[in-house]
Amino acid sequence: MRAERQVRSWAARHALVVGEEEMRRLARMGHGRMAGWLVPLVSPAELGLLAQWGAFIALVDDGFDRHGQSPAQARAVLDELLGVLEDADGSRCPGSAAPAVRALADLWGRTRVAARPGWRQRFVALYRDFADATVTEMRLRASGEQQGLEEYLALRRRTITVLPVLAVVERSLPVADGLDGLREAAADIVAWTNDLRSAAREEDEGTENLVGVLARHHGCSRSRAAAHARVMLAERMDDFDQAAVHGERAAVIRRVRDGSLAWQRETHRNPAGGGHAAGAEERGMPALVQHLAVGVDPAGHVEDRCGSRVLESALLLALLRKQGAEVGEQARLTAFLERRRAGASTVDALLIDACLDPAGMAGQASERTAGLPMSLGSGTAGRGRLKAVMLSTVLHLLCGAPLHDSDAPGPAGPEGITTFTDVHVLSARIVHAHACGRPGLVSDAERSRLVPLLSRGRNRVLWEASATTYLLGLHAVRTFRPDDPVVEDGVLRLCLAINADDGVPFLDSQDLWLTAVAGLAFTGEQALAPYVPRMADLVAAWQAPDGGWPFATGMRQTDVDTTARCMEFLHAAGPDRYREALDRASTYLCGIAGPDGGFPT
């Protein structure tokens, strides 16, 4: 998250973004996260530099589209940028230069320091090619001229900017010209995936896109064209994998490819929901097959982005208010809750009122909770009791409703419980103890356990993919250590996870669970079966050291349901992968079975 903060302050300092709305657009792109995916093991300075390159490229590209510049105007800007790159000593940047020019001069000076001899000329050639392709694309758009498929693919490879970014990543490494074909395959994969994600938006904007080009080329609907694009992606991924069977340098390019795909799954640069509706003539199983095929990304993940909920949105708004942070996001979360109020369930209405009118609800929360049409006092293994405690804890966090120390759950764990349960119980105990003015009811060891727990699992935007658990933990840490970096880091991550409707999702992903479930269905459908091997490879790669599977990639916590589905899928996908996973999975399942042979819920 340090790179995320660096890129925002850098862009503001160079006036690449001006005003709250532009800053929010940049923040939601998540270029710090992008850099972390592409080069995960580099120094903080290098991570920040790559994040700034990503932001620079995106903001320049978006600026051409958002500000309605003509091809001639774009050419003038790009020529100024090329002048910075071509300056022998890197000093050509007058004070009157445009913000993008000054920003590039700053980037360029820091980038060249670690570069190998001759690298500058290669990078300039790549950036000049990108500039020429960008102007060509704008000229075609302005004239309404349409390209054939091969012409579009060749131009798209040059406009996606994967090749310049790869050059920045590789600048301190020995020259490896023999891998240009691999780099081009990576660029194609990233470009075509991006086109699938942005197809609906770009259709609305009247912009040329791979899906539209394929529809014209094959004389078919856009939904069928999207399915054609998915087949092309699968073949291009195979091309890449066959050419990159070994070698450390190929691994660098693979990491950039896979990191770019992972970032595309997270970033809000393209809105969620870019699906392709079937036409009236495309119904039943064929239309469903096309829809499902497009829903699998090139790496085998089934695409998902969870919808927004009231509970998590209210908890984040309360946290931001207490931190005095992200005023713009506070306004948007407030508007989201206000929109949800009219049709809210009884519980959601209670949470919305507690969050939006904390002073008025503090004394009413207990009475309204008692009138809820739901049983919170019983449940398997006392979970009903825990739910009641958690609801009272949430209401206290939202509006200051009173808590009683007798309601706090007893000490638990960490042995024999999941990390999710550990964070929930610790959070409830800490919040209750401090709310009742008796912090001594919680041990220092419990407080000390919560902070490192929330510092684990950094591959996901949210802690263990769960907004609910993350928010409760952050609120609890704030009661005894408000300035801890884990709180600031958490606020940044949660704001990155806010959906396009300005609400917060329950989870940021269930991709492993969904991939396993979808894979089971795919094995029985001839048109979908070709995607099964890559899906199975993905699932097999995420078997945890304990033998189980988490419900999302990047998580540590495993669970029985996902493990069962993953094993079922691997069995259907092929005996080799299943046998490799079976021993560890059997050990995992036997280890968590109860005395009666059953599994915990």
Secondary structure, 3 states (H helix, E strand, C coil): CHHHHHHHHHHHHCCCCCCHHHHHHHHHHCHHHHHHHHCCCCCHHHHHHHHHHHHHHHHHHHHHHHCCCCHHHHHHHHHHHHHHHHCCCCCCCCCCCCHHHHHHHHHHHHHHCCCCCCHHHHHHHHHHHHHHHHHHHHHHHHHCCCCCHHHHHHHHHHHCCHHHHHHHHCCCCCCCHHHHHHHHHHHHHHHHHHHHHHHHHHHHHCCCCHHHHHHHHHCCCHHHHHHHHHHHHHHHHHHHHHHCCCCHHHHHHHHHHHHHHHHHHHCCCCCCCCCCCCCCCCCHHHHHHHHHHHCECCCCCECCCCCEEHHHHHHHHHHHHHHCCCHHHHHHHHHHHHHHHCCCCHHHHHHHHHHHCHHHHCCCHHHHHHCCCCCCCCCHHHHHHHHHHHHHHHHHHHHCCCCCHHHCCCCCCCCCCCHHHHHHHHHHHHHHHHHCCCHHHCCHHHHHHHHHHHCCCCCCCCHHHEHHHHHHHHHHHHHHCCCCHHHHHHHHHHHHCCCCCCCEECECCCHHHHHHHHHHHHCCCCCCHHHHHHHHHHHHHCCCCCCCECCCCCCCCCEHHHHHHHHHHHHHHCHHHHHHHHHHHHHHHHHHCCCCCCCCC
